[in-house]
Amino acid sequence: MIQLALMILGAIVHIVVDRSASRRTTGRAAELVLLWILVPAGVFGVFAGVGHIGPDAPEIAKDIGPDFIPSMFQWELGWNDIAVGLLCVLTFRVRNRGGWLDAAVWALAISYGGDLAGHISQYYIHDNTATNNVWAIPAEIYIVGVAVIAWAVYRRTTPRSVAILGPNAARGVEEAVGTPVS
């Protein structure tokens, strides 16, 4: 729940104090919400991945459910969490926005969406009420739902050149050709 509170509070504060030229526009607000979903989810994903492959893997497996044991599955999950997490964290850099946001949102949605299906089936089919199984469900619903909605709003309300190439797209073209681009 701390992760969710951080995401919500961070986005609200960032929107309020934003000094960007496009502040208070729907597209900019969606971009900031998206960043406050992707970057914290990415950081937590990297930590989770390290946990799955590190020396605490047996304890983490037990926290997920009584039938889980450290296995090759957990090793693979750990590396997936690290890869998706790093992709999400790297969207923090302005020059990595553009298409990186698309890649990060869809990698996160597929990865967390699959995790969500697994946690729900573990809860309902296998009666797995372990804390890290049950509390993952609302977190993953929020993260995937808000990320996909914010991404859709961002893509609909942001000029295509900025959405694809990133916020500095026009400036990069200006520097390359030496004349202002309108």
NORDA-V885628 format. One record per residue. N is the residue number from 1. OMEGA is omega in radians with two decimals (NA if undefined). NEAR is the number of other C-alpha atoms within 8 Angstrom. D_CENTER is the distance of its C-alpha to the mean C-alpha in whole Angstrom. Layout:
<<N OMEGA NEAR D_CENTER> <N OMEGA NEAR D_CENTER>>
This chain:
<<1 3.10 5 15> <2 3.13 5 15> <3 -3.13 9 11> <4 3.13 8 12> <5 3.10 8 14> <6 -3.13 9 13> <7 -3.10 11 10> <8 -3.12 10 13> <9 3.13 8 16> <10 3.14 9 14> <11 -3.13 11 13> <12 -3.13 8 17> <13 -3.12 8 18> <14 3.11 9 17> <15 -3.11 11 18> <16 -3.06 6 21> <17 -3.11 6 22> <18 3.13 7 21> <19 3.13 5 23> <20 3.10 5 22> <21 -3.13 4 25> <22 -3.12 6 23> <23 3.11 10 22> <24 3.00 7 22> <25 -3.13 7 22> <26 -3.14 9 20> <27 3.14 12 18> <28 3.10 12 17> <29 3.12 11 16> <30 3.11 12 14> <31 -3.14 11 12> <32 3.08 11 12> <33 3.14 12 10> <34 3.12 12 8> <35 -3.14 10 8> <36 2.95 12 8> <37 -3.01 12 5> <38 -3.03 14 3> <39 3.09 14 6> <40 3.10 12 7> <41 3.10 12 5> <42 3.12 14 5> <43 3.13 11 9> <44 3.11 10 9> <45 3.10 12 9> <46 3.12 13 11> <47 3.11 9 13> <48 3.13 11 13> <49 3.11 14 14> <50 3.09 11 17> <51 -3.12 12 18> <52 -3.11 14 19> <53 -3.05 12 20> <54 -3.08 7 22> <55 3.13 6 25> <56 -3.10 9 24> <57 3.13 12 23> <58 3.12 9 26> <59 3.12 7 25> <60 3.11 10 21> <61 3.12 13 23> <62 -3.14 11 25> <63 3.12 11 23> <64 3.12 11 21> <65 -3.05 12 24> <66 -3.11 8 28> <67 -3.11 5 28> <68 3.05 8 26> <69 3.09 7 27> <70 -3.08 10 26> <71 3.06 6 26> <72 3.09 6 25> <73 -3.13 7 22> <74 3.09 12 20> <75 3.14 11 21> <76 3.10 8 19> <77 3.13 10 16> <78 -3.14 14 16> <79 3.05 11 16> <80 3.12 9 13> <81 3.14 12 11> <82 -3.11 14 12> <83 3.14 9 12> <84 3.13 14 8> <85 3.12 15 7> <86 3.09 11 10> <87 3.14 12 9> <88 -3.13 16 5> <89 -3.09 12 8> <90 3.04 9 10> <91 3.10 15 9> <92 -3.14 10 11> <93 -3.11 7 14> <94 -3.11 9 16> <95 3.11 8 17> <96 -3.10 12 14> <97 3.09 14 13> <98 -3.11 13 15> <99 3.10 11 14> <100 3.11 10 11> <101 3.11 12 9> <102 -3.11 9 11> <103 -3.11 9 10> <104 -3.13 13 7> <105 -3.08 13 6> <106 3.04 9 9> <107 3.12 9 8> <108 -3.11 12 5> <109 -3.14 11 8> <110 -3.13 8 11> <111 -3.12 9 10> <112 3.08 10 9> <113 3.06 12 12> <114 3.07 8 14> <115 -3.13 9 14> <116 3.11 12 14> <117 3.12 8 17> <118 -3.14 8 18> <119 3.12 12 18> <120 3.13 9 20> <121 3.08 9 23> <122 -3.12 11 23> <123 -3.04 12 24> <124 -3.07 8 26> <125 -3.04 6 28> <126 3.12 7 28> <127 3.14 7 28> <128 -3.12 11 26> <129 3.09 8 25> <130 -3.06 10 24> <131 -3.09 8 22> <132 3.00 9 19> <133 -3.05 15 19> <134 -3.07 11 20> <135 3.07 8 17> <136 -3.05 10 14> <137 -3.14 11 15> <138 3.13 7 15> <139 -3.11 10 12> <140 3.07 12 10> <141 -3.14 10 12> <142 -3.04 8 11> <143 -3.12 10 7> <144 -3.10 12 8> <145 -3.10 8 11> <146 3.13 10 10> <147 -3.11 14 7> <148 3.12 11 10> <149 -3.14 8 12> <150 3.10 12 11> <151 -3.13 14 11> <152 3.12 8 14> <153 3.13 11 16> <154 -3.10 14 15> <155 -3.13 11 16> <156 -3.01 7 19> <157 -3.11 8 20> <158 3.11 10 20> <159 -3.04 7 22> <160 -3.12 7 22> <161 3.13 9 23> <162 -3.11 13 20> <163 -3.12 14 17> <164 -3.03 8 18> <165 -3.13 11 19> <166 -3.07 14 17> <167 -3.11 11 19> <168 -3.08 10 22> <169 -3.11 10 23> <170 -3.14 11 26> <171 3.12 8 27> <172 3.11 8 27> <173 3.11 9 29> <174 -3.11 11 31> <175 -3.10 8 32> <176 -3.07 6 32> <177 3.09 6 35> <178 3.10 6 36> <179 3.13 6 36> <180 3.08 5 34> <181 -3.12 7 32> <182 NA 3 32>>
